[in-house]
Amino acid sequence: MFNNCINLKACDFSKVNLNYNNISDYYNREIYEYYNSMDYMFNNCKSLTSINFDFKMQKEVKMNIISSKYMLNNCISLKEIYLNKITFQQNLNNMFSNCIQLENIYLRDFIYSGNSLNMSYMFYNCSSLVSLNFPSENLAIPNNMSYSFAYCISLKKFDLEFEKEYDYSIYRTMSNAFRNCTSLISINLKFPLIFDDMSYAFMGCHSLYSLETGHFYIYSYVKYMNGMFLDCYEFDNGDFISITAGEVIDVSYMLSNTRIAFADFSGFDTKSIINYRGLFYGCEYLSSLDISSFTHNNLPDANLSIFKGDYPSNPIIFITNEFLSRINVPSNFDLIINNNTKSSSLSSVIIPNDVY
């Protein structure tokens, strides 16, 4: 509608009268969805500073927007927006992406009950966003959350909740969802983490020290955890790592450069893992580590390089002989060999040369 109106500064809908009521006003579903789209509506309106969406509507009329992709993408002058008379559904990708001055977003309602909610890049690079009124408890868990809040560098605390109902058969991704949210201190995720791909989900959250999931974390279907907490310099939530995972493929750089003191991977089924590389790179606060379930699966040595950096203490590591025979372990580690649930001292085991 106003796509690429780069000189548009203000838009006022307060005198627009909406009088349609429901889907029966349209010939078919396709037309209904077409006329309930705000795709690219203000895309690249770089000078836009204010929008008044206060439509005149009959009391019973609801404005349901099926798709709003790129609706306000690259509106770099917009600082605040109220969307309190509109219900958005289904396709929200890039809706507010690159709104670099947007500080507050006020949303009345988000309602969607289905299996194809797309939130990818929704708030990507909203670098000034400090608060978000996002009533996500009315939405089903999205299929796609990739880069949804990436580079929101002004957000400090964030709660996110979705409906508890979910379908395991659907492929979901949370890849890079909070990437480089450098000011984010804590995240409270009040929904099951049933995403197949969580690679780099919190990468570069330099200030993140707390990730709360309540009793909702479910990793049994997660396949990709590579880089998940990479460069989260303050993250020390070892309890979060004490989880069971059955189909993990890649854990490379998952905890690299974090402050974790202990991690328990003993519940991991590692039969499908193809890459461990960098898993504990720079984890200089390690004190206890249980990787007694790890197996090398005849992987190349590069994919088995899990330690690198400075480890000033003497961490205790529980490990199997089979895995130890293929990896380099820093010489100051106190190792306990765990085979067939029986632990013994390392007195008869030769420690491989240090990796440094």
The 8 nearest C-alpha neighbors of each residue, nearest first, counted from 0:
[[1, 40, 2, 41, 39, 37, 38, 42],
 [2, 0, 41, 40, 4, 3, 42, 44],
 [1, 3, 42, 41, 4, 40, 0, 39],
 [4, 2, 43, 5, 44, 42, 1, 41],
 [5, 3, 44, 7, 1, 6, 2, 43],
 [4, 6, 44, 45, 3, 7, 46, 43],
 [7, 5, 46, 4, 8, 44, 45, 47],
 [6, 8, 47, 4, 5, 46, 9, 44],
 [9, 7, 47, 46, 48, 6, 49, 10],
 [10, 8, 49, 47, 50, 48, 7, 11],
 [9, 11, 50, 51, 49, 12, 8, 7],
 [10, 12, 51, 13, 50, 52, 9, 14],
 [13, 11, 15, 52, 14, 54, 51, 53],
 [14, 12, 53, 54, 15, 11, 55, 51],
 [15, 13, 12, 16, 55, 54, 11, 53],
 [14, 16, 12, 54, 13, 55, 17, 56],
 [15, 17, 55, 56, 14, 18, 54, 13],
 [18, 16, 56, 19, 55, 15, 54, 57],
 [17, 19, 56, 16, 57, 20, 60, 55],
 [20, 18, 17, 21, 60, 24, 61, 22],
 [19, 21, 60, 18, 61, 24, 22, 59],
 [22, 20, 23, 24, 19, 60, 25, 61],
 [21, 23, 24, 25, 31, 20, 28, 27],
 [22, 24, 25, 21, 26, 20, 27, 31],
 [25, 23, 22, 21, 19, 26, 20, 31],
 [26, 24, 23, 22, 27, 31, 30, 28],
 [25, 27, 30, 24, 28, 23, 31, 22],
 [26, 28, 29, 30, 25, 31, 22, 23],
 [27, 29, 31, 30, 32, 26, 22, 25],
 [28, 30, 32, 31, 27, 33, 26, 34],
 [31, 29, 33, 32, 28, 27, 34, 25],
 [32, 30, 28, 34, 29, 33, 25, 35],
 [31, 33, 35, 29, 30, 34, 65, 28],
 [34, 32, 30, 35, 31, 36, 29, 65],
 [35, 33, 31, 32, 36, 30, 37, 64],
 [36, 34, 64, 32, 33, 65, 31, 63],
 [35, 37, 66, 34, 38, 33, 64, 65],
 [36, 38, 67, 40, 70, 66, 39, 35],
 [37, 39, 67, 68, 70, 40, 36, 69],
 [40, 38, 70, 42, 69, 41, 2, 37],
 [39, 41, 70, 0, 37, 38, 1, 2],
 [42, 40, 71, 1, 2, 70, 44, 39],
 [41, 43, 39, 2, 72, 71, 44, 70],
 [42, 44, 73, 3, 45, 74, 72, 41],
 [45, 43, 5, 74, 4, 3, 41, 47],
 [44, 46, 74, 5, 75, 43, 47, 76],
 [47, 45, 8, 6, 76, 44, 7, 5],
 [46, 48, 8, 7, 44, 9, 45, 76],
 [49, 47, 77, 76, 8, 9, 46, 78],
 [48, 50, 9, 47, 77, 10, 51, 8],
 [51, 49, 10, 9, 11, 52, 80, 48],
 [50, 52, 11, 53, 12, 10, 13, 49],
 [53, 51, 12, 54, 50, 82, 13, 11],
 [54, 52, 13, 51, 12, 55, 84, 11],
 [55, 53, 13, 15, 52, 12, 56, 16],
 [56, 54, 16, 15, 17, 13, 14, 53],
 [57, 55, 17, 16, 54, 60, 58, 18],
 [56, 58, 60, 59, 18, 55, 17, 16],
 [57, 59, 60, 56, 61, 55, 18, 20],
 [58, 60, 57, 61, 20, 56, 18, 19],
 [61, 59, 20, 57, 58, 56, 62, 19],
 [62, 60, 63, 59, 20, 85, 86, 84],
 [61, 63, 85, 86, 64, 60, 84, 35],
 [64, 62, 86, 61, 87, 85, 65, 35],
 [63, 65, 87, 35, 36, 66, 88, 86],
 [66, 64, 88, 35, 36, 89, 32, 87],
 [65, 67, 90, 36, 64, 68, 38, 89],
 [66, 68, 38, 37, 70, 91, 36, 90],
 [67, 69, 38, 92, 94, 91, 70, 93],
 [70, 68, 94, 93, 39, 72, 71, 38],
 [69, 71, 39, 40, 94, 38, 67, 68],
 [72, 70, 41, 95, 42, 69, 94, 74],
 [71, 73, 69, 96, 42, 95, 74, 70],
 [72, 74, 97, 43, 75, 98, 96, 42],
 [75, 73, 45, 98, 44, 43, 72, 76],
 [74, 76, 98, 45, 73, 99, 77, 100],
 [77, 75, 48, 46, 74, 47, 100, 45],
 [76, 78, 48, 101, 74, 75, 47, 100],
 [79, 77, 101, 100, 102, 76, 48, 103],
 [80, 78, 103, 101, 102, 77, 104, 81],
 [79, 81, 104, 105, 82, 103, 50, 78],
 [82, 80, 105, 83, 104, 106, 79, 52],
 [83, 81, 106, 84, 85, 105, 107, 52],
 [82, 84, 107, 106, 85, 81, 105, 108],
 [85, 83, 82, 107, 86, 53, 62, 52],
 [84, 86, 62, 83, 82, 87, 63, 107],
 [85, 87, 63, 108, 109, 64, 62, 88],
 [88, 86, 64, 109, 63, 65, 85, 110],
 [89, 87, 65, 111, 110, 64, 90, 66],
 [88, 90, 116, 65, 117, 66, 111, 91],
 [91, 89, 66, 117, 92, 116, 67, 68],
 [92, 90, 68, 118, 67, 94, 117, 121],
 [91, 93, 119, 121, 118, 68, 94, 120],
 [94, 92, 121, 120, 69, 96, 68, 95],
 [93, 95, 69, 68, 70, 121, 92, 91],
 [96, 94, 71, 122, 72, 93, 121, 98],
 [95, 97, 123, 72, 93, 122, 98, 121],
 [98, 96, 73, 124, 99, 125, 72, 123],
 [99, 97, 75, 74, 125, 73, 101, 96],
 [98, 100, 125, 126, 97, 75, 101, 127],
 [101, 99, 78, 127, 98, 76, 75, 77],
 [100, 102, 78, 98, 77, 79, 128, 99],
 [103, 101, 128, 127, 78, 129, 79, 100],
 [104, 102, 79, 130, 101, 128, 131, 105],
 [103, 105, 80, 131, 79, 81, 106, 132],
 [106, 104, 81, 132, 82, 80, 103, 107],
 [107, 105, 82, 83, 108, 132, 81, 104],
 [108, 106, 83, 82, 84, 105, 85, 109],
 [107, 109, 86, 106, 110, 134, 83, 85],
 [108, 110, 87, 86, 137, 134, 88, 135],
 [111, 109, 137, 138, 88, 108, 87, 86],
 [110, 112, 138, 88, 113, 139, 89, 109],
 [113, 111, 139, 138, 110, 114, 137, 116],
 [112, 114, 115, 111, 139, 116, 89, 138],
 [113, 115, 116, 142, 112, 139, 141, 169],
 [114, 116, 142, 113, 117, 89, 141, 90],
 [115, 117, 89, 141, 142, 90, 114, 118],
 [116, 118, 143, 90, 91, 119, 92, 142],
 [119, 117, 92, 144, 91, 121, 143, 147],
 [118, 120, 92, 144, 147, 145, 121, 143],
 [121, 119, 147, 93, 123, 146, 92, 122],
 [120, 122, 93, 92, 147, 94, 118, 119],
 [123, 121, 96, 148, 95, 147, 120, 125],
 [124, 122, 96, 120, 149, 148, 125, 121],
 [123, 125, 150, 97, 126, 151, 96, 149],
 [126, 124, 99, 151, 98, 128, 97, 123],
 [125, 127, 151, 124, 152, 99, 128, 153],
 [128, 126, 102, 100, 153, 125, 101, 99],
 [129, 127, 102, 125, 101, 126, 153, 130],
 [130, 128, 154, 153, 102, 127, 103, 131],
 [131, 129, 103, 128, 132, 102, 154, 104],
 [130, 132, 133, 104, 103, 129, 105, 128],
 [133, 131, 105, 106, 134, 104, 130, 103],
 [132, 134, 135, 131, 106, 105, 109, 159],
 [135, 133, 136, 108, 132, 109, 137, 106],
 [134, 136, 137, 138, 161, 133, 160, 109],
 [135, 137, 161, 160, 162, 138, 134, 139],
 [138, 136, 135, 110, 109, 162, 134, 161],
 [139, 137, 111, 135, 110, 161, 136, 162],
 [138, 140, 162, 112, 161, 141, 111, 113],
 [139, 141, 161, 138, 162, 142, 165, 116],
 [142, 140, 116, 143, 117, 139, 144, 118],
 [143, 141, 171, 116, 115, 117, 172, 140],
 [142, 144, 117, 172, 141, 119, 145, 118],
 [145, 143, 173, 119, 118, 147, 176, 172],
 [144, 146, 174, 119, 176, 173, 147, 175],
 [145, 147, 176, 120, 149, 175, 148, 119],
 [146, 148, 120, 119, 121, 176, 144, 145],
 [149, 147, 177, 122, 123, 176, 146, 151],
 [148, 150, 177, 178, 146, 123, 151, 176],
 [151, 149, 124, 179, 180, 152, 178, 126],
 [152, 150, 126, 125, 180, 124, 149, 153],
 [151, 153, 180, 126, 150, 181, 182, 154],
 [154, 152, 129, 127, 151, 128, 182, 126],
 [153, 155, 129, 183, 152, 151, 182, 156],
 [156, 154, 183, 182, 184, 153, 157, 185],
 [157, 155, 185, 183, 184, 186, 154, 158],
 [156, 158, 186, 187, 185, 159, 155, 154],
 [159, 157, 187, 186, 188, 160, 156, 189],
 [160, 158, 188, 189, 187, 157, 135, 161],
 [159, 161, 189, 136, 135, 190, 188, 158],
 [162, 160, 136, 135, 138, 140, 190, 139],
 [161, 163, 139, 136, 164, 138, 137, 140],
 [162, 164, 190, 161, 165, 191, 139, 140],
 [165, 163, 162, 139, 166, 140, 161, 191],
 [164, 166, 163, 167, 140, 139, 162, 191],
 [165, 167, 168, 169, 164, 114, 193, 140],
 [168, 166, 169, 165, 193, 170, 220, 194],
 [167, 169, 166, 170, 165, 171, 220, 114],
 [170, 168, 167, 166, 171, 142, 114, 165],
 [169, 171, 195, 168, 142, 172, 194, 167],
 [172, 170, 142, 194, 195, 143, 169, 196],
 [171, 173, 196, 143, 194, 174, 195, 144],
 [172, 174, 144, 145, 197, 176, 196, 200],
 [173, 175, 145, 197, 198, 200, 176, 172],
 [174, 176, 200, 199, 146, 178, 145, 177],
 [175, 177, 146, 145, 200, 147, 173, 174],
 [178, 176, 149, 201, 148, 200, 175, 180],
 [177, 179, 149, 175, 202, 201, 180, 176],
 [180, 178, 203, 150, 181, 204, 149, 202],
 [181, 179, 152, 204, 150, 151, 183, 178],
 [180, 182, 204, 205, 179, 152, 183, 206],
 [183, 181, 155, 152, 206, 180, 153, 154],
 [182, 184, 155, 154, 180, 207, 181, 156],
 [185, 183, 207, 206, 155, 156, 208, 182],
 [186, 184, 209, 156, 207, 210, 183, 208],
 [185, 187, 157, 210, 158, 156, 211, 188],
 [186, 188, 211, 158, 212, 210, 189, 159],
 [189, 187, 212, 159, 190, 211, 158, 160],
 [190, 188, 160, 212, 159, 187, 215, 213],
 [189, 191, 215, 160, 161, 188, 163, 192],
 [192, 190, 215, 216, 193, 217, 189, 163],
 [193, 191, 216, 217, 194, 190, 218, 215],
 [192, 194, 191, 217, 218, 220, 195, 221],
 [195, 193, 171, 172, 196, 192, 221, 173],
 [194, 196, 221, 222, 171, 172, 220, 170],
 [195, 197, 172, 223, 194, 198, 174, 173],
 [198, 196, 174, 173, 224, 200, 223, 172],
 [197, 199, 224, 225, 174, 227, 200, 223],
 [198, 200, 227, 226, 175, 202, 201, 174],
 [199, 201, 175, 176, 174, 227, 197, 198],
 [202, 200, 177, 178, 228, 199, 227, 204],
 [201, 203, 229, 199, 178, 228, 204, 200],
 [202, 204, 179, 230, 205, 231, 178, 229],
 [205, 203, 181, 180, 231, 179, 207, 206],
 [204, 206, 231, 181, 232, 203, 207, 230],
 [207, 205, 184, 233, 204, 182, 183, 181],
 [208, 206, 184, 204, 234, 183, 185, 233],
 [207, 209, 234, 233, 184, 235, 206, 185],
 [210, 208, 185, 207, 211, 236, 186, 234],
 [209, 211, 186, 185, 187, 212, 208, 236],
 [212, 210, 187, 213, 188, 186, 209, 185],
 [211, 213, 188, 215, 216, 189, 187, 214],
 [214, 212, 215, 211, 189, 216, 188, 187],
 [215, 213, 216, 212, 191, 189, 217, 190],
 [214, 216, 191, 190, 213, 212, 217, 189],
 [215, 217, 191, 192, 212, 214, 218, 213],
 [218, 216, 192, 193, 191, 219, 215, 220],
 [217, 219, 221, 244, 220, 193, 216, 243],
 [218, 220, 244, 245, 221, 217, 243, 246],
 [221, 219, 218, 246, 195, 193, 222, 245],
 [222, 220, 195, 218, 194, 219, 247, 223],
 [221, 223, 247, 248, 195, 246, 196, 220],
 [222, 224, 196, 249, 198, 225, 197, 248],
 [225, 223, 198, 250, 197, 227, 249, 253],
 [224, 226, 250, 251, 198, 253, 227, 249],
 [227, 225, 253, 199, 252, 229, 228, 198],
 [226, 228, 199, 253, 198, 200, 224, 225],
 [229, 227, 202, 254, 201, 253, 231, 226],
 [228, 230, 202, 226, 255, 254, 231, 253],
 [231, 229, 256, 203, 232, 202, 255, 257],
 [232, 230, 205, 204, 257, 234, 228, 229],
 [231, 233, 257, 205, 230, 234, 256, 258],
 [234, 232, 208, 206, 231, 258, 207, 257],
 [233, 235, 208, 257, 231, 258, 207, 232],
 [236, 234, 259, 258, 237, 208, 233, 257],
 [237, 235, 238, 239, 234, 259, 209, 208],
 [236, 238, 262, 239, 240, 261, 259, 235],
 [239, 237, 241, 240, 236, 262, 263, 242],
 [238, 240, 237, 241, 236, 242, 210, 211],
 [239, 241, 237, 238, 242, 262, 263, 264],
 [242, 240, 263, 238, 239, 264, 262, 237],
 [243, 241, 240, 266, 244, 239, 264, 218],
 [242, 244, 266, 267, 219, 218, 245, 241],
 [245, 243, 219, 267, 218, 268, 246, 247],
 [244, 246, 268, 219, 247, 267, 243, 220],
 [245, 247, 222, 220, 244, 271, 221, 248],
 [248, 246, 222, 221, 272, 249, 245, 223],
 [247, 249, 272, 222, 271, 273, 223, 246],
 [248, 250, 274, 223, 225, 272, 251, 224],
 [251, 249, 225, 224, 275, 253, 274, 252],
 [250, 252, 275, 276, 225, 278, 253, 277],
 [253, 251, 278, 277, 226, 255, 254, 225],
 [252, 254, 226, 227, 225, 278, 251, 250],
 [255, 253, 228, 229, 278, 252, 279, 257],
 [254, 256, 280, 252, 229, 279, 257, 278],
 [257, 255, 281, 230, 282, 232, 280, 229],
 [256, 258, 232, 231, 234, 282, 255, 259],
 [259, 257, 235, 234, 284, 233, 282, 232],
 [258, 260, 235, 261, 237, 257, 285, 284],
 [261, 259, 285, 284, 286, 258, 287, 235],
 [262, 260, 287, 288, 237, 259, 286, 285],
 [261, 263, 288, 237, 240, 264, 289, 241],
 [262, 264, 289, 241, 265, 288, 240, 290],
 [263, 265, 290, 266, 267, 289, 241, 262],
 [266, 264, 292, 267, 263, 291, 290, 289],
 [267, 265, 243, 264, 242, 268, 244, 292],
 [268, 266, 244, 243, 264, 265, 269, 292],
 [267, 269, 245, 270, 244, 266, 292, 246],
 [270, 268, 272, 271, 267, 293, 294, 247],
 [269, 271, 268, 272, 296, 294, 246, 247],
 [272, 270, 248, 269, 247, 246, 273, 268],
 [273, 271, 248, 269, 249, 274, 270, 247],
 [272, 274, 248, 249, 271, 298, 275, 302],
 [273, 275, 302, 249, 251, 276, 272, 250],
 [276, 274, 251, 250, 303, 302, 278, 305],
 [275, 277, 251, 302, 304, 305, 303, 278],
 [278, 276, 252, 305, 280, 251, 279, 304],
 [277, 279, 252, 305, 251, 253, 276, 254],
 [280, 278, 255, 306, 282, 305, 277, 254],
 [281, 279, 307, 255, 277, 306, 282, 278],
 [280, 282, 256, 308, 283, 255, 307, 279],
 [283, 281, 256, 279, 257, 284, 280, 285],
 [282, 284, 310, 281, 309, 285, 311, 258],
 [285, 283, 260, 258, 282, 259, 286, 310],
 [286, 284, 260, 283, 261, 314, 282, 287],
 [285, 287, 314, 260, 261, 315, 284, 313],
 [288, 286, 261, 315, 314, 316, 285, 260],
 [287, 289, 316, 262, 261, 263, 315, 317],
 [288, 290, 317, 263, 291, 316, 264, 265],
 [291, 289, 264, 318, 292, 293, 265, 317],
 [290, 292, 318, 319, 317, 289, 265, 293],
 [291, 293, 265, 290, 267, 294, 268, 266],
 [294, 292, 290, 291, 269, 322, 295, 319],
 [293, 295, 322, 296, 269, 292, 321, 270],
 [294, 296, 297, 298, 322, 293, 303, 325],
 [295, 297, 298, 294, 270, 273, 272, 271],
 [298, 296, 295, 299, 294, 300, 325, 273],
 [297, 299, 296, 295, 300, 302, 273, 303],
 [300, 298, 301, 302, 297, 303, 295, 274],
 [299, 301, 303, 302, 298, 304, 325, 326],
 [302, 300, 303, 299, 304, 276, 298, 274],
 [301, 303, 276, 274, 300, 275, 299, 304],
 [304, 302, 300, 276, 275, 301, 305, 326],
 [303, 305, 276, 301, 302, 306, 277, 326],
 [304, 306, 277, 278, 276, 279, 303, 275],
 [307, 305, 280, 279, 304, 277, 328, 308],
 [306, 308, 280, 281, 305, 354, 309, 279],
 [307, 309, 281, 280, 310, 306, 283, 282],
 [308, 310, 283, 311, 281, 307, 282, 280],
 [309, 311, 283, 312, 308, 284, 282, 285],
 [312, 310, 309, 283, 313, 284, 331, 314],
 [313, 311, 310, 314, 286, 331, 284, 285],
 [312, 314, 332, 331, 333, 315, 286, 311],
 [315, 313, 286, 332, 287, 285, 333, 312],
 [316, 314, 333, 287, 334, 286, 332, 288],
 [315, 317, 288, 334, 289, 287, 335, 318],
 [318, 316, 289, 335, 291, 290, 336, 334],
 [317, 319, 291, 336, 290, 337, 316, 335],
 [320, 318, 337, 336, 321, 322, 291, 338],
 [319, 321, 323, 322, 324, 336, 318, 338],
 [320, 322, 319, 324, 323, 294, 325, 295],
 [321, 323, 324, 319, 294, 320, 325, 295],
 [324, 322, 320, 325, 326, 321, 319, 318],
 [325, 323, 322, 321, 326, 320, 351, 327],
 [324, 326, 323, 322, 327, 300, 295, 321],
 [327, 325, 323, 324, 303, 328, 304, 322],
 [326, 328, 354, 351, 353, 352, 329, 304],
 [327, 329, 353, 330, 326, 351, 306, 354],
 [330, 328, 353, 331, 332, 354, 327, 306],
 [329, 331, 332, 353, 328, 350, 352, 351],
 [332, 330, 313, 329, 333, 312, 314, 310],
 [331, 333, 313, 314, 330, 329, 334, 315],
 [334, 332, 315, 314, 313, 316, 331, 335],
 [333, 335, 316, 315, 332, 345, 317, 336],
 [336, 334, 317, 344, 345, 343, 316, 337],
 [335, 337, 318, 319, 343, 342, 317, 320],
 [336, 338, 342, 319, 341, 318, 340, 291],
 [339, 337, 341, 340, 319, 336, 342, 320],
 [338, 340, 341, 337, 342, 319, 291, 336],
 [339, 341, 338, 337, 342, 291, 336, 319],
 [342, 340, 338, 339, 337, 343, 336, 335],
 [343, 341, 337, 336, 340, 338, 335, 344],
 [344, 342, 336, 335, 345, 341, 337, 338],
 [345, 343, 335, 346, 336, 342, 334, 347],
 [344, 346, 348, 347, 335, 334, 336, 343],
 [347, 345, 344, 348, 349, 343, 335, 334],
 [348, 346, 345, 349, 344, 350, 343, 336],
 [347, 349, 345, 346, 350, 320, 344, 336],
 [350, 348, 351, 347, 345, 346, 324, 352],
 [349, 351, 348, 352, 330, 328, 327, 323],
 [352, 350, 327, 349, 353, 328, 326, 324],
 [353, 351, 354, 327, 350, 328, 330, 329],
 [352, 354, 329, 355, 330, 327, 328, 351],
 [353, 355, 327, 352, 329, 328, 307, 306],
 [354, 353, 307, 308, 329, 352, 327, 309]]
